[in-house]
Amino acid sequence: MDKRFLMEIMEINEKLTEAQSEAAMNEIESIVAVKQKECIDSARRAFEQDDFEKAKEILTKMRYLLNVEEKIKLKKIPL
């Protein structure tokens, strides 16, 4: 796994933990959405080129991003 990507995920998780407002969470959500779109586009290209190792790596990244997205949704739900 790409160490730079894992650092980005850690930073996003930190920002999410510290987020106190709806605006802050929306900003994080936007960042994650952009990264998800990039992954989808990259995965599509990898599959078109039959580069399944690259596709597998990208799909793993998407799993991390989906995890963050789920944390955002849970944080937005008032208890």
N, C-alpha and C positions, 0 to 999 in steps of 0.2 A: 504494500500500500504506500502511496505517495506521502512522504512525511509532511510536505508542505500542506497538502490537503487536510491531513489529520490536525495540523496546527490551526488551520482555518476553522475546522469544526469545533475545536476546543475554544477558540476565541468567540465563535458564534454562541456556543453554549454558555460561556461566561457572560456575554452581553445579555443573553436571555435571562440568566439568573439574576442579573442586576437590574433588568428592566422593570420599571415601576409604573410606566404609563402605557396606555393603549398605543400612543404614537410610537414609542420605542419598540414595542412588539411588532407593530406594523412595518417599521423600518427593517427589522430583522427578517420578518416574513418576506419582504420584497427581495432582500439579498438572497434568501434561500430559493425563492421562485426563479430568480435569474440563474442561479447555479444549477437548478434542476433543468431549466430549459437548455442550458449549455450541455448538460449531461445527455439529455434526450437527443439533441442534435449530434453529439459525438457518438453516441451509441448507434444511432441510425447509420452514420457513415461507416462505423466499424462493421456492422452487420452487412452493409452493402459491399464492403471489401472482403468479406469472409474472414475478418480478423477477430476471431472469437475470444482470444485471450484479452485483447483490448476491450472488447464488449463486456467481458466478465468483470474486468477492473472498473469500468464505468458504471456497471450495474451495482457493484459493491458501493461505489461512491453515492449512488442514488439512494441506497438503503440508509446510509448515514444521514443524508439530507431529509429523507422521509421521517426518520427518527426525530430530527430537530423540528420538522414541521408538526409532528404529533405533540411534541413538548410545547410548542407555541399554542396549539389549539387547547391543550389542557390548562395552560396558564391563563388563557383568555376566559375560560369557564369559571364564573364566580362560584365559590363553594358555599 
